[in-house]
């Protein structure tokens, strides 16, 4: 199948107002896809304001089983991308909301779709499901989630697998690693470093040798699109990362170099967070084999693209 096959496909995206979802929605529009979005009434869709007239929006909270079912009956989507989530940012701390959105919301969506003969359902997991490892993370590794968010996402992944195997449904879970790029949440690491450099503000970093497996958002979007066209991945879990790890400190230094502005770097101004680690890297062999996917952007290429985008959209972040 070719990505051009998305033309005129009826696609449903949950979480389309978020960082990952907005990038996916924009790419789907480029392929002339019939895009339908589930957005909560509380969502501020600033990432979609210029393309709202190109999508069909349903004000649906995944916690509301009846509304989910009604909307699914109207849309009858052929491909579903499930990206709605709560708890992935430090300011999202309501444990009850984590359970309602990530677990109950996922189950409501799966049940509403159960009688529909759809082409594919792509669930969005997270590398946090693995917990801390001392070797590249493989899909067969024991899950040892170390946060309520990670526990909820691991639970949602298991529900997707059981629905897939129990009802013979083409449901696949992609586990992204540390994604960065256009439309990123202002509080996240790379967006903070880039915007601080552009505004010539001091940069505060954690001490030590913390690392992340950084992935440019366009590479992740490509993986989503490839997975969505497949109907033979039922029950599979696939890592989507760069397969490399980078020191946070060195990444910040690279951004400063690429922006070209001299800014003060305060090492240790941030205390280590509970999710910081000196080893975090994906094994992406399964993605290469099942999706014929690999990263197209090196870290430096992705950072250059991101910096260019932020320069043109800096007003969104201040």
C-alpha positions as CSV (number, residue, x, y, z in Angstrom):
1,X,0.0,0.0,0.0
2,X,1.0,3.6,-0.7
3,X,0.4,6.6,1.5
4,X,-1.6,8.1,-1.3
5,X,-4.2,5.4,-0.5
6,X,-5.3,7.6,2.3
7,X,-7.2,9.8,-0.2
8,X,-10.9,9.8,0.7
9,X,-10.5,7.3,3.5
10,X,-12.7,7.9,6.5
11,X,-10.4,8.4,9.4
12,X,-11.0,9.0,13.1
13,X,-8.4,10.7,15.3
14,X,-8.8,11.0,19.0
15,X,-6.5,13.5,20.7
16,X,-6.1,15.4,17.5
17,X,-5.7,18.7,19.4
18,X,-2.5,17.5,21.1
19,X,1.1,17.6,20.0
20,X,1.3,14.2,18.3
21,X,-2.3,14.3,17.0
22,X,-2.1,17.7,15.4
23,X,1.0,16.7,13.4
24,X,-0.8,13.5,12.3
25,X,-4.0,15.4,11.3
26,X,-2.0,17.9,9.2
27,X,-0.3,15.1,7.3
28,X,-3.6,13.2,6.8
29,X,-5.1,16.4,5.3
30,X,-2.2,16.6,2.9
31,X,-3.3,13.2,1.6
32,X,-6.9,14.4,1.1
33,X,-8.2,12.1,3.9
34,X,-11.7,12.6,5.3
35,X,-10.5,13.4,8.9
36,X,-12.9,13.2,11.8
37,X,-11.8,14.4,15.3
38,X,-13.0,13.6,18.8
39,X,-12.2,16.7,20.9
40,X,-13.1,17.2,24.6
41,X,-15.1,20.4,25.2
42,X,-12.2,21.6,27.4
43,X,-9.6,21.2,24.7
44,X,-8.1,24.4,23.4
45,X,-7.3,23.5,19.8
46,X,-4.7,26.2,19.1
47,X,-2.7,23.7,17.0
48,X,-5.6,23.2,14.6
49,X,-7.0,26.7,14.3
50,X,-5.9,27.2,10.7
51,X,-7.2,23.9,9.5
52,X,-10.5,23.6,11.4
53,X,-12.5,24.0,8.1
54,X,-10.7,20.9,6.7
55,X,-11.8,18.4,9.4
56,X,-15.1,17.3,10.9
57,X,-15.0,17.8,14.7
58,X,-17.1,15.9,17.2
59,X,-17.3,17.2,20.7
60,X,-16.9,13.8,22.4
61,X,-15.4,12.9,25.8
62,X,-14.2,9.3,25.6
63,X,-15.5,8.8,29.2
64,X,-19.0,9.3,27.8
65,X,-19.8,5.8,26.5
66,X,-23.1,6.9,24.8
67,X,-21.6,9.8,23.0
68,X,-18.7,7.7,21.7
69,X,-21.1,5.1,20.4
70,X,-23.4,7.7,18.7
71,X,-20.4,9.4,17.0
72,X,-18.9,6.1,15.8
73,X,-22.3,5.1,14.2
74,X,-22.3,8.4,12.3
75,X,-18.7,8.3,11.1
76,X,-18.2,4.6,10.5
77,X,-14.4,5.1,10.3
78,X,-12.2,2.9,8.2
79,X,-9.0,3.8,10.1
80,X,-8.8,4.9,13.7
81,X,-5.8,6.6,15.3
82,X,-6.1,6.7,19.1
83,X,-3.9,9.4,20.6
84,X,-6.1,10.9,23.4
85,X,-4.4,10.7,26.7
86,X,-4.0,12.4,30.1
87,X,-1.0,12.4,32.4
88,X,1.9,12.6,30.1
89,X,2.9,16.1,31.3
90,X,4.0,16.9,34.9
91,X,1.1,19.3,35.4
92,X,-1.4,16.5,34.7
93,X,-1.5,14.8,38.1
94,X,-5.2,13.8,38.7
95,X,-5.0,10.0,39.1
96,X,-8.7,9.6,38.6
97,X,-8.6,11.5,35.3
98,X,-5.7,9.3,34.2
99,X,-7.8,6.2,34.8
100,X,-10.9,7.7,33.1
101,X,-9.2,8.9,30.0
102,X,-6.5,6.4,29.4
103,X,-8.2,3.2,30.5
104,X,-12.0,3.7,30.5
105,X,-11.8,6.0,27.5
106,X,-9.8,3.4,25.5
107,X,-12.2,0.6,26.5
108,X,-15.3,2.7,25.5
109,X,-13.8,3.4,22.1
110,X,-12.9,-0.3,21.5
111,X,-16.3,-1.4,22.5
112,X,-18.1,1.2,20.3
113,X,-16.0,0.0,17.4
114,X,-16.4,-3.7,18.0
115,X,-19.3,-4.3,15.6
116,X,-17.6,-2.2,12.8
117,X,-15.5,-3.9,10.1
118,X,-12.7,-1.3,10.1
119,X,-9.4,-1.5,8.3
120,X,-7.1,-0.7,11.3
121,X,-6.9,0.7,14.8
122,X,-3.6,2.3,15.8
123,X,-3.3,2.7,19.5
124,X,-0.6,5.0,21.0
125,X,1.4,3.6,23.8
126,X,4.5,5.0,25.4
127,X,8.1,3.9,26.1
128,X,7.3,4.7,29.8
129,X,5.5,1.4,29.9
130,X,8.8,-0.4,30.1
131,X,10.1,1.3,33.2
132,X,13.9,1.5,33.7
133,X,16.1,-0.9,31.7
134,X,19.8,-1.3,31.2
135,X,19.6,-2.5,27.6
136,X,17.7,-1.4,24.5
137,X,14.0,-1.8,25.1
138,X,12.2,-4.6,23.2
139,X,8.5,-5.2,22.8
140,X,8.9,-8.5,24.6
141,X,10.4,-7.0,27.7
142,X,8.7,-7.2,31.1
143,X,6.7,-4.0,31.7
144,X,7.7,-2.2,34.9
145,X,5.9,1.1,34.7
146,X,7.1,3.6,37.3
147,X,4.3,6.2,37.2
148,X,0.5,6.2,37.2
149,X,0.5,7.4,33.6
150,X,2.7,4.6,32.5
151,X,0.6,2.0,34.4
152,X,-2.6,3.4,32.7
153,X,-1.0,3.2,29.2
154,X,0.3,-0.3,29.8
155,X,-3.2,-1.3,30.9
156,X,-4.7,0.3,27.7
157,X,-2.2,-1.6,25.6
158,X,-3.2,-4.9,27.2
159,X,-6.9,-4.1,26.6
160,X,-6.1,-3.4,22.9
161,X,-4.3,-6.8,22.6
162,X,-7.2,-8.7,24.2
163,X,-9.8,-7.0,22.0
164,X,-7.6,-7.7,19.0
165,X,-7.1,-11.4,19.7
166,X,-10.4,-12.0,21.3
167,X,-12.5,-10.4,18.5
168,X,-10.0,-10.8,15.6
169,X,-9.6,-7.0,15.2
170,X,-6.7,-5.3,13.4
171,X,-5.5,-3.3,16.5
172,X,-1.8,-2.4,16.7
173,X,0.0,-0.4,19.4
174,X,2.9,2.0,18.6
175,X,5.2,2.9,21.5
176,X,6.8,6.3,20.8
177,X,10.0,7.3,22.6
178,X,10.9,11.0,23.2
179,X,9.2,12.9,20.4
180,X,9.9,16.5,19.6
181,X,9.1,19.0,16.8
182,X,6.4,21.3,15.5
183,X,3.6,22.2,17.9
184,X,5.3,20.6,20.9
185,X,3.9,21.4,24.4
186,X,5.7,24.6,25.6
187,X,6.9,22.9,28.9
188,X,8.7,20.0,27.2
189,X,12.5,19.9,27.0
190,X,13.4,20.6,23.4
191,X,10.6,23.2,22.9
192,X,11.8,25.0,26.1
193,X,15.5,25.0,25.0
194,X,14.7,26.2,21.5
195,X,12.4,29.0,22.6
196,X,14.8,30.0,25.4
197,X,17.6,30.3,22.8
198,X,15.4,32.3,20.4
199,X,14.4,34.7,23.3
200,X,18.0,34.7,24.7
201,X,16.8,33.5,28.1
202,X,19.0,31.4,30.4
203,X,18.6,27.6,30.1
204,X,18.2,25.5,33.2
205,X,19.2,21.9,33.1
206,X,19.2,18.9,35.4
207,X,22.6,17.7,36.7
208,X,24.2,14.4,35.7
209,X,24.1,12.3,32.6
210,X,20.4,12.0,31.8
211,X,19.6,10.7,28.3
212,X,16.7,10.3,26.0
213,X,15.9,8.5,22.7
214,X,14.8,11.6,20.7
215,X,12.5,11.1,17.7
216,X,11.5,13.9,15.3
217,X,7.7,14.1,15.0
218,X,7.7,13.7,11.2
219,X,9.3,10.3,11.6
220,X,6.6,9.3,14.1
221,X,3.8,10.6,11.9
222,X,5.2,8.4,9.0
223,X,5.1,5.4,11.3
224,X,1.5,6.1,12.2
225,X,0.5,6.4,8.5
226,X,2.3,3.2,7.6
227,X,0.6,1.3,10.5
228,X,-2.8,2.7,9.6
229,X,-2.7,1.2,6.1
230,X,-2.0,-2.3,7.4
231,X,-4.7,-4.8,8.5
232,X,-2.4,-7.7,9.4
233,X,-0.8,-6.3,12.6
234,X,-3.6,-7.3,15.0
235,X,-2.2,-7.6,18.6
236,X,1.3,-6.3,17.7
237,X,3.2,-3.8,19.7
238,X,5.9,-1.8,17.9
239,X,8.6,0.6,19.2
240,X,9.0,3.8,17.4
241,X,12.2,5.5,18.3
242,X,15.6,6.5,16.8
243,X,17.4,3.5,18.3
244,X,20.0,6.0,19.7
245,X,20.3,7.9,23.0
246,X,21.5,11.4,23.5
247,X,22.7,13.2,26.6
248,X,20.3,16.0,27.5
249,X,23.2,18.4,28.2
250,X,24.8,17.7,24.7
251,X,21.4,18.1,23.0
252,X,20.9,21.5,24.6
253,X,24.4,22.5,23.5
254,X,23.7,21.4,20.0
255,X,20.5,23.5,19.9
256,X,22.4,26.6,21.2
257,X,25.0,26.0,18.4
258,X,22.3,25.7,15.7
259,X,20.3,28.7,16.9
260,X,23.5,30.8,17.1
261,X,22.5,32.9,20.1
262,X,24.7,33.1,23.2
263,X,22.7,32.1,26.3
264,X,23.6,31.1,29.8
265,X,23.3,27.4,30.7
266,X,22.7,26.7,34.4
267,X,23.6,23.0,35.0
268,X,21.8,21.7,38.1
269,X,19.2,24.5,38.2
270,X,16.6,21.7,37.8
271,X,16.8,18.9,40.3
272,X,16.7,15.4,38.9
273,X,13.2,14.2,38.2
274,X,11.9,10.7,39.0
275,X,11.7,9.8,35.3
276,X,15.3,10.9,34.5
277,X,17.7,8.1,33.7
278,X,21.2,7.5,32.3
279,X,19.9,4.8,29.9
280,X,16.9,5.0,27.6
281,X,17.0,3.6,24.1
282,X,14.7,1.7,21.8
283,X,15.2,-1.5,19.9
284,X,13.4,-0.7,16.6
285,X,14.1,-3.9,14.6
286,X,10.4,-4.8,14.8
287,X,9.4,-1.5,13.2
288,X,11.8,-2.0,10.4
289,X,10.5,-5.5,9.8
290,X,6.8,-5.0,10.1
291,X,6.4,-1.5,8.9
292,X,9.4,-1.1,6.6
293,X,10.0,2.0,8.7
294,X,13.2,3.7,9.8
295,X,14.0,7.3,10.9
296,X,14.6,9.7,8.0
297,X,15.8,12.6,10.2
298,X,19.0,12.6,12.3
299,X,18.8,14.5,15.5
300,X,20.6,17.5,14.0
301,X,18.3,17.5,10.9
302,X,15.2,17.3,13.1
303,X,16.5,20.1,15.4
304,X,17.2,22.3,12.3
305,X,13.6,21.7,11.1
306,X,12.2,22.4,14.5
307,X,14.2,25.6,15.0
308,X,13.0,26.9,11.7
309,X,9.4,26.2,12.6
310,X,9.7,27.8,16.0
311,X,11.3,30.9,14.5
312,X,8.1,31.3,12.3
313,X,5.7,30.5,15.2
314,X,7.4,31.9,18.3
315,X,4.3,34.0,19.1
316,X,2.4,30.8,20.0
317,X,4.8,30.2,22.9
318,X,4.8,33.6,24.6
